[in-house]
Amino acid sequence: MRKVVGIGEAILDIIFENEQPKRSVVGGSVLNAMVSLSRLGVPVTFISEVGDDRVGDMICHLLAENGVDTHYIDRFEGRKSPVSLAFLGTDKSAEYIFHTDYPEERLCMPFPDIQEDDIFMFGSFYALNPVYRKRFVAFLEEAKRRKALLYYDPNFRSSHDSSHPALRRAVSENCEYATIVRGSREDFFNLYHKTEMDEVYAKIMKPHCRYFLTTQGADGVNFYTESIRAHFDSQKITPVSTIGAGDNFNAGIAYGLIKYGIRVCDLPCLSKAEWEKVIWCGMDLSSEVCRSYSNYISPEYAVNYKNK
């Protein structure tokens, strides 16, 4: 079976509601997708970094318990693992404060085994950080050389400096490496101060990527290729928390590509109906995770979803 290799932050999210801590959960944009995919039976390897503290133990235990390959997680000696404080607003979206204790030298682990048509998932500030950008790009080049499908989610927060030339350049480079780019409406507003996704695709994304997805919360999903323009309405739900919604959308897209046997060479010939089946996997998982405070789909939901 094809596998998914992800690279990104591994972090402990402490979730606040009405200024009071509600619960803590292991998170990180790509990590959330990896856990959900593993629960769906997809072979998953995760590349990341944590400290050698109790939080790092919690993170590694959660991943191993869910069948995620943790051999490529670097444990920093004498360092604290990352923690985020996530404050839920009235619309159940979150604002974040991050606490990190990384060493100067990072991303020293080897590149894992990855084969043609496996999926390599990356995103967030982890995919932009100038501290190890050269090493990160080497990972992207290796994944591309091995003919993997590269899936990129910018996940660009308002706290990041979109005017910084190095960050803007890194986003553009990542889009050029990627086979599929998926971002939220907020990402592209934070990056380019634009809210019309047709304009974002035509003027910014089209030169960089062939397959472009934008998620707009309750307003649905837009999809763009050179020959297809499509909109898909979201399911109507009452969210408990939107933390992990985009991450699980990404997991659903990866799952749909594998479930329906869609390989890189198939993408140019896919019809709108075939893309719709894949995109609905993303919307299903995204909607499900919004119904709880968890960052990933439940094992029970995963079992039922696999048997659909």
C-alpha positions in Angstrom: 0.0 0.0 0.0 1.1 3.5 -0.7 2.3 5.5 2.3 2.3 9.1 3.5 5.4 10.8 4.9 4.8 14.0 6.7 7.1 16.7 8.1 6.2 19.4 10.6 5.9 20.6 14.2 5.0 18.2 17.0 3.5 20.3 19.8 1.2 20.1 22.9 -1.9 22.2 22.4 -3.5 23.6 25.6 -7.0 24.7 24.5 -8.7 27.6 26.3 -12.4 28.5 26.2 -13.8 31.5 28.0 -10.2 32.2 29.3 -10.2 28.8 31.1 -8.1 25.7 30.1 -10.5 23.2 28.5 -8.1 20.3 27.7 -4.7 19.5 26.2 -4.0 17.5 23.1 -1.0 16.6 21.1 -1.0 18.6 17.8 0.8 20.2 15.0 -0.7 20.8 11.5 0.9 17.8 9.7 0.9 15.7 12.9 -2.9 15.9 13.1 -3.2 14.7 9.6 -0.8 11.8 10.2 -2.7 10.5 13.2 -6.0 10.6 11.3 -4.5 8.8 8.3 -2.9 6.1 10.5 -6.3 5.5 12.1 -7.7 5.0 8.6 -5.1 2.3 8.0 -2.7 4.3 5.9 1.0 3.6 6.5 2.4 6.8 7.9 5.9 8.1 8.8 6.4 11.4 10.6 9.5 13.6 10.6 9.7 16.1 13.5 11.5 17.3 16.6 10.7 17.3 20.3 12.6 17.7 23.6 13.6 14.9 25.9 11.1 16.0 28.5 7.7 14.6 29.7 5.8 16.5 26.9 8.1 14.9 24.3 7.3 11.5 25.9 3.6 12.2 25.6 3.9 13.2 22.0 5.9 10.2 21.0 3.7 7.8 22.9 0.5 9.2 21.3 2.1 8.8 17.8 3.4 5.3 18.5 0.1 4.2 20.1 -1.7 5.3 16.8 0.7 3.4 14.6 2.7 6.4 13.3 6.3 5.6 12.5 8.4 7.7 14.9 11.9 6.7 13.9 12.5 10.1 12.3 11.6 12.2 15.3 14.7 13.9 16.7 14.7 14.1 20.6 16.7 17.2 21.7 18.7 16.5 24.8 18.1 19.0 27.6 15.4 20.9 25.7 11.7 21.5 26.3 9.1 20.3 23.8 7.0 23.0 22.0 3.7 24.0 23.7 0.9 26.2 22.2 -1.9 28.0 24.0 -5.0 27.9 21.7 -7.7 30.4 22.7 -11.1 29.6 21.1 -13.3 32.5 20.0 -17.1 32.7 19.7 -16.9 31.2 16.2 -14.8 28.3 17.6 -11.7 29.3 15.7 -8.4 29.7 17.6 -5.8 32.3 18.3 -2.4 30.8 19.3 0.6 31.7 21.5 3.6 29.4 21.0 6.4 28.5 23.4 9.5 26.8 21.9 13.0 25.8 23.0 14.7 24.6 19.9 18.5 24.3 19.6 20.5 26.1 16.9 21.1 23.0 14.8 18.0 21.3 13.5 16.5 18.9 11.0 19.5 16.6 11.3 17.6 13.3 10.8 18.0 11.3 7.5 15.3 11.3 4.9 13.0 8.2 5.3 12.2 5.6 2.6 9.7 7.0 0.1 8.7 5.5 -3.2 7.0 6.6 -6.4 3.4 7.9 -5.8 3.8 7.9 -2.1 2.6 11.2 -0.6 4.9 13.7 1.0 3.0 16.3 3.1 4.5 19.5 4.4 3.3 23.0 5.5 3.0 25.7 8.1 6.0 27.8 9.3 8.0 24.6 9.7 8.2 24.6 5.8 9.4 28.2 5.8 11.8 28.6 8.7 15.1 30.2 7.5 17.1 28.5 10.3 17.1 25.2 8.3 15.6 26.2 5.0 18.4 24.7 2.9 18.1 21.3 4.6 14.3 21.5 4.2 14.5 22.2 0.5 16.9 19.2 0.2 14.0 17.0 1.6 11.6 18.4 -0.9 14.1 17.8 -3.7 14.6 14.2 -2.6 10.8 13.5 -2.4 10.4 14.9 -5.9 13.4 13.0 -7.2 11.7 9.8 -5.9 8.5 10.8 -7.8 6.4 11.2 -4.7 3.2 13.4 -4.8 4.1 16.5 -2.8 1.2 18.1 -0.9 1.6 21.6 0.6 -0.5 23.5 3.0 0.9 27.1 3.7 -1.2 27.4 6.9 0.2 31.0 7.1 -0.9 32.7 10.3 -1.5 36.4 10.9 1.4 36.5 13.4 3.9 35.7 10.5 5.4 38.6 8.6 4.0 38.3 5.1 6.2 41.2 3.9 9.4 39.4 4.8 11.1 38.6 1.5 12.5 35.3 2.6 9.1 34.0 3.8 7.3 35.1 0.6 10.1 33.5 -1.5 9.9 30.3 0.5 6.1 30.1 0.1 6.5 30.5 -3.7 9.3 27.9 -3.8 7.1 25.4 -1.8 4.2 25.9 -4.2 6.5 25.2 -7.2 7.7 22.0 -5.6 4.2 20.9 -4.7 1.9 18.7 -6.8 -1.2 20.0 -4.9 -1.5 23.2 -2.9 -4.3 23.5 -0.3 -4.8 26.7 1.7 -7.6 28.4 3.6 -9.0 31.8 2.7 -7.3 33.2 5.8 -3.9 31.9 4.6 -4.2 33.9 1.4 -5.5 37.0 3.1 -2.6 36.8 5.5 -0.1 36.3 2.7 -1.4 38.5 -0.1 -4.3 40.6 1.5 -6.7 39.1 -1.0 -10.1 37.5 -0.3 -11.3 36.5 -3.8 -10.0 33.0 -4.4 -10.5 33.3 -8.2 -8.1 36.2 -8.2 -5.6 34.4 -5.9 -5.5 31.5 -8.3 -5.3 33.5 -11.6 -2.8 36.1 -10.5 -0.7 34.3 -7.8 -1.1 30.5 -7.7 -1.6 29.5 -11.4 2.1 30.1 -12.4 3.3 27.9 -9.4 1.0 24.9 -9.1 -1.3 22.9 -11.4 -3.8 21.7 -8.7 -5.1 24.3 -6.2 -7.6 23.9 -3.4 -9.0 26.6 -1.1 -11.1 25.9 2.0 -13.4 28.6 3.2 -15.0 27.1 6.3 -18.8 27.1 6.2 -18.5 28.6 2.7 -17.2 25.4 1.2 -14.2 24.5 -1.0 -13.0 25.9 -4.3 -10.9 23.7 -6.7 -8.8 24.9 -9.7 -6.8 23.3 -12.5 -6.1 24.6 -16.0 -9.3 22.9 -17.2 -11.5 22.7 -14.1 -13.1 25.3 -11.9 -15.4 23.9 -9.2 -17.1 24.8 -5.9 -18.3 22.3 -3.3 -20.6 23.3 -0.5 -19.7 22.4 3.1 -21.7 20.2 5.3 -23.9 22.2 7.7 -22.7 21.4 11.2 -22.4 23.2 14.6 -18.7 23.1 15.4 -17.3 22.5 18.8 -13.8 23.5 17.7 -12.3 24.2 14.3 -8.7 23.3 15.5 -7.5 20.6 13.1 -10.2 21.2 10.5 -7.8 22.1 7.7 -5.3 19.4 8.8 -7.9 16.8 8.6 -9.1 18.1 5.2 -5.5 17.4 4.1 -5.7 14.0 5.6 -8.9 13.3 3.7 -7.4 14.4 0.4 -4.4 12.1 0.9 -6.8 9.3 1.9 -9.0 9.8 -1.1 -6.1 9.7 -3.5 -4.9 6.4 -2.1 -8.4 4.9 -1.7 -9.3 5.6 -5.3 -5.9 4.6 -6.6 -5.1 8.0 -8.1 -1.4 8.4 -8.9 0.6 11.4 -10.1 0.3 10.4 -13.7 -3.5 10.2 -13.4 -4.0 13.7 -12.2 -4.0 15.5 -15.6 -6.8 13.3 -16.9 -9.1 13.3 -13.8 -12.6 14.5 -14.4 -14.5 16.8 -12.1 -16.5 13.9 -10.8 -13.3 12.0 -9.9 -11.9 15.0 -8.1 -15.2 15.5 -6.3 -14.9 12.0 -4.7 -11.5 12.9 -3.3 -12.5 16.3 -2.1 -15.5 14.9 -0.3 -13.1 12.7 1.7 -11.4 15.9 2.8 -14.7 17.6 3.7 -15.9 14.5 5.6 -12.9 14.3 7.8 -12.8 18.1 8.3 -16.4 18.2 9.4 -16.0 15.2 11.7 -13.0 16.7 13.6 -15.0 20.0 14.1 -17.6 18.1 16.2 -15.1 17.5 19.1 -12.1 19.1 20.9 -9.8 16.5 19.3 -7.3 17.3 16.7 -8.0 14.1 14.7 -10.8 11.8 13.9 -11.7 9.2 16.5 -10.8 5.5 16.0 -14.5 4.6 16.0 -15.2 7.1 13.2 -12.1 5.8 11.3 -13.4 2.2 11.4 -16.8 3.2 10.1 -15.4 5.5 7.4 -13.1 2.8 6.1 -16.0 0.5 5.7 -18.2 2.9 3.7 
